[in-house]
Amino acid sequence: MSRNYPVSRSLLTVICVSIALGGCATRQGWQLVEGQHPQKHEREITKTVRSSFLLFLPKGVADDPRRKWPLIVFMHGAGERGDDLEKLKVHSLPKRLESDPTFPFIVVSPQVPFDPAFMPDAFPALLDDVVRELPVDEDRIYLTGLSMGGFATWGWAMVEPWRFAAIAPIASGWERLEDACKLKDMPIWAFHGAKDGAVPIDLDQKIVDAVKACGGDIRFTIYPDAGHDSWTETYDNPELYAWFLRHRRRHAD
């Protein structure tokens, strides 16, 4: 995963399955005329994506099967990549969840592997299935991440802004300022340490200013004495979660 987080709108939707053909055959309508002629080919194919993740379910989730819960999707930093989910518990939100069974959200924390063949489509596909199988309130899905995961937060929200009620990127930013207006209707609360030596604060400041210029709803908290770790204070702050819950997904008119 990089700053240019390549998330697509194609999310593991199986249109048809054919073991013999490996996809969906269609009649092409080719011109069967003698000689050489230009033709076009079209065929639906499917792919399989896989991911590992931590799933947190709050206390009482099984008490009322009709109750819908808010969901937070947490995106980790570069240091937590791999195939060991215990890495995600070292700090930030997954660490907090280890000792807070009453946390009032479902939380999904996917892990980026080192596998170069990994497809980031796995995470939107994962979110599709989480919403389908768990008691999630689809109007209260929130996205947050730190460092590498903060870039992923900006990027994913820009590609699929209709999914999320609000986002909170931390210690990150976005270089393509022309993308800013994609988030003009998205509530955003960004965080950064003023002394961050790993990700320059200017990366966040510029995209924050660009979203504001589009009329966006955005807050920017700068910790004057913090370096790259601006996430510990952020995820320990109950105001972040209260702010999330004040927002619901905006539906198109």
N, C-alpha and C positions, 0 to 999 in steps of 0.2 A: 504494500500500500504506500502511496506517496501523497504529496500535496494535491496532485491532480487525481482525486479519488474516482476511479472509473466505475461508477455504478450505473447500470442501465435500467430501463423500464421493463425489460424482459425478465420475468421472475419465476422461472421454473413452472410455467404453465404447460401442463401436458395436454396437447390438443388431441393427439391420438397416439397409440402405441402399436407398432408393427414389428414383431421380431424378424420376420422374413425380410422386410424392406428397410428396417431401421429408420423409418419415418413415415410421413403421410404422402402417399402417392396421389397425384392429381393428373387429370387429362390435360396435356399441354396445348392441344390445338395447333400442333405443328403443321405447316404446309407440306404435304407429301407430294411434291412435284419434282419431276426429274431435274437434275442440275443442282447447283450450289446456291443456297439462299440463306440470309440471316434469320436466326430464330432466337427465342428467349426460353429460358428454363426457370421454373419456380417449383419449390418443394418445401414443405414444413418438416423441420427436424427438431428433435428434443435433445436435451443434455441433462446430465446429473450433476448436481453441486452438493458439496458436503462441508459441514463446519462443526466445530465444537464450541460449546458455550456453557457458562454458568447460568442457572435459572434460580432466581429467588422468588418464593411464593410467601406472601405475608401471612401472619397468624390470623386464622379465621377464614381463610380463603375457601375452605370446604364447608363452612357452616350454612351458607345460603347460596345454592347453585344459581340463583337468578341474579345475584349481585355482580356487577361489572367493576373491575378494578383499573385504576390508571397504570400505565406501563412506562417504564424508563428503559431505553436502550442505551447502554454504556459502551463506549469505544475506548479501548486501552491505548497506551503509548507504545513506542517502538521496543522498549525494553521487555515487554511482556509477550512478544511474538513467540511462536513455537507450538509445542504439543503438550504442554504442561499447564493445565488450568489453574494449578495452585499459584502460578506466577501472578495471576490477576488479583489475588488476595493480598498482595504485598502492601498496597496502599490504595487510597482513593475509595470510591464507592463500594467495590466488592469487599474491601477490608472492613468497612463500617458494617456491612450486612452480616458479617460473621458474629457480631455481638449485639445486633438489633433486630430480634425476631418480629418486633411490632412495626417495623418500617412499612408505611401504608401504600406501597407500590409493588406490583410485579416488576422484577428487574431481569433483563436479559443482557448478559455480557459475553458477546462472541469473541473468539480468539483468532487472530490472523496467524496462520502457520508460516513456517519458513519455505514451504513448498512453492517453487517458482511457478508451478502450474495452477496454483490457487486462483479461483475466479471470484472477484468481489461480488458477483451476482448472488453468491451464497447468502449474504447477509439480508438483502431484501427478500430473498426466498424464505429465509428463516423467519423473518418478521411476518410474512404472509401466513406461515403455518402456526406461529405462536398465536396470532390473532384468531385463527380458525379453531385452534384446539383448546385455548385457555380462556378464562372469563375476563377478557380485556375490553375495556371501554375504548372503542376505536376513535372517539373524539378527544381522548386524553392520553395520547401517545407522545412521549417526550424523548428527545435525542440529545445526548451530551457525550463529551469525550475530551481527553487531555492529550496535548502535544500531537503526535501522529493521529490519534483518535479525534483531536479537535479539528484538524484539517479534514478528516473523514466526516465530521459532523457538518461543517460548512458545505462540503461537496455533495453529500447525500441529500441534504435539505434543498440544495439548489436544483438537483435533478428531480426530486420527488417532494416538492413542498406540500402537496396535498396530503401526505401521510401524517405530518406532525403538527401538534398543537403549539409547541414551543421548542426552542433549542438553546443549549448552553455550551458553546465551545470554550475550551480553556487552554491557554498557553499555545496558541496556534495563529491562524490567520488565513488569508486567501489572496493570491497574487493577481488573479484575473478580475480586475475591478469592474469590467463590463458585465460580470455575472450578478452584480449587487442587486439590481432591481428585481431579480427573480425572488428575492426574499423581502420585498417591500411589505408584504402582508403577513410575514412570519414574526411573532414575538421572539426576540433574541436577547439573551443576557450573556455577554462575553466577559472573560476574565483574563488578566495577564499580570505578570510580575514586572515591575519597572526595571529590575536589574537582571532580566532574563538574558543569559548569554548563549542559550541554545537556539531559541526562536526570537528574533528581534521583535520588540513590541510594535514597531512600525507596521509589521504585516497585519496585525489586528487593527491598529489605529486607522490604516488606510481603508480597509474594507468596512469598518464601522462607519467612517465618514461617508463612504460611498452609499451604504444602505440608508443613512440619514438623508443624504441628498435625494434619494428616491422617495422620501417620505416614510421610511420604514420605522417600525416600533422596536428600537434597540437601546439597550443599556450597556455600558462598558465600565467595569470595575477594574481599577489599577491598584495593585498592592505596592506601595512605594518601597518597601524593604524586601520584597520577595524576588527570588531568582526564577529559575525555570519551574520550580515547584510552587505553582499558584493554585494547585488543586486540593491540597490538604485542607487549607482554610475554607475553600469553596464548598467541598463536599461535607465538611463538618458544620456548615452554616444552615440551620433549619429554614432560613428565609428563602434559600434556593428552592426548596421543595414546596413551600407555601406559594412562591411565585409560579412554579409550574402549575399548581392546582388552580390558580386563578385564570388559567387559559384553557380554552377548548378549541378544537380544530374549527377553522372557519370554512364554511361550505360556500361554494359558488352560488350566486343568485340564480 
